[in-house]
């Protein structure tokens, strides 16, 4: 299950990285840092969001445009 989550998050990250917005001759590219996690038995909504947020910041600290799954 964690592998499926990682694959989906990586696909989303790659789609964003491969996209750009153009206006005239200018183009703007974007990247995303993703923190992905699944619910665990004792999770609350808040604990799930906090864990995903912590994982997202791990992705940013590791160099951005990354996926961290936990």
ABEGO torsion letter per residue (X at the ends): XAAAAAAAAAAAAAAAAABBBBBEABBBBBBBBBBBBBBBAABBAAAAAAAAAAAAAAAAAAGEGBBBBX
